[in-house]
């Protein structure tokens, strides 16, 4: 999916060749992203949802830079768009938002079936949690972690 300045660095979904779409099982998008700081709007996310439903594609939205938006631009979560939970999941990270580079602490929300598959996969490849996160549950950051757990 070519991302060009002329298209605001947003993919033109219906220009993807049909033979590619038929083989596609998952699409990863990231708005805002790095190094291209393009922002997607609600209309684009709605188009992604329609495209994903039509073509039975799981959408993975990397929202790790969600808090690093300036100039009064709206911060739009893919999951805030109606229908997103049916076709996708969204990842976020505490590392970027709270300057915890290297901690590799994140979370995912969205489609229950996809999250269960992800949980099974992660249970076989990850072990332990960065020691700071264990100590934070009893310290000043308890409220932050509780908010993430409970929404």
C-alpha positions, -999 to 999 in steps of 0.1 A, spaced: 0 0 0 19 31 -12 17 59 13 22 92 -5 20 129 6 -7 134 -21 -30 110 -1 -20 124 33 1 92 38 -31 72 41 -35 40 20 -60 41 -9 -76 8 1 -97 3 -30 -66 7 -52 -50 -25 -37 -50 -52 -65 -78 -77 -60 -54 -107 -60 -36 -92 -31 -68 -84 -12 -79 -120 -16 -48 -133 1 -48 -107 29 -57 -119 64 -44 -90 84 -37 -53 78 -16 -32 101 -21 5 103 -5 31 126 -19 66 131 -2 87 143 29 69 133 67 72 132 85 85 112 56 98 92 34 116 116 2 114 95 -31 114 113 -62 94 102 -96 109 106 -129 91 114 -138 89 78 -106 70 70 -111 46 99 -147 40 88 -135 32 53 -109 7 69 -138 -10 88 -159 -13 57 -130 -27 37 -121 -51 64 -157 -64 68 -161 -68 30 -128 -87 26 -127 -105 60 -95 -89 71 -84 -84 107 -72 -48 113 -43 -42 138 -40 -6 148 -7 5 164 -17 35 186 16 37 205 20 74 197 -16 83 207 -5 109 233 22 125 211 -1 147 191 3 184 190 -13 215 174 -47 207 188 -53 179 164 -79 154 176 -66 121 190 -88 94 174 -87 58 185 -96 32 159 -117 15 186 -138 47 190 -153 41 155 -185 20 153 -177 -15 140 -140 -14 148 -143 -40 176 -158 -64 151 -128 -63 127 -98 -53 148 -76 -48 178 -56 -18 189 -23 -18 206 -10 10 229 22 13 249 31 28 282 67 31 270 61 60 247 34 79 267 52 77 301 88 78 289 94 42 299 115 33 269 128 -2 272 101 -14 296 81 -29 268 48 -27 286 17 -24 265 -19 -35 261 -44 -44 234 -82 -39 232 -108 -49 207 -120 -81 191 -124 -107 217 -115 -137 195 -83 -119 182 -73 -110 218 -78 -146 229 -55 -158 201 -30 -131 210 -31 -141 247 -24 -177 238 5 -167 216 20 -143 242 16 -169 270 40 -191 251 66 -166 241 67 -141 271 76 -147 307 77 -124 336 70 -87 337 95 -59 340 102 -55 377 92 -18 378 56 -27 368 54 -51 397 65 -24 422 42 2 406 11 -18 416 17 -9 452 30 26 446 20 59 430 11 45 397 -15 21 410 -44 42 398 -30 43 362 -27 6 360 -61 1 376 -77 24 350 -61 5 322 -74 -28 336 -109 -17 342 -113 9 314 
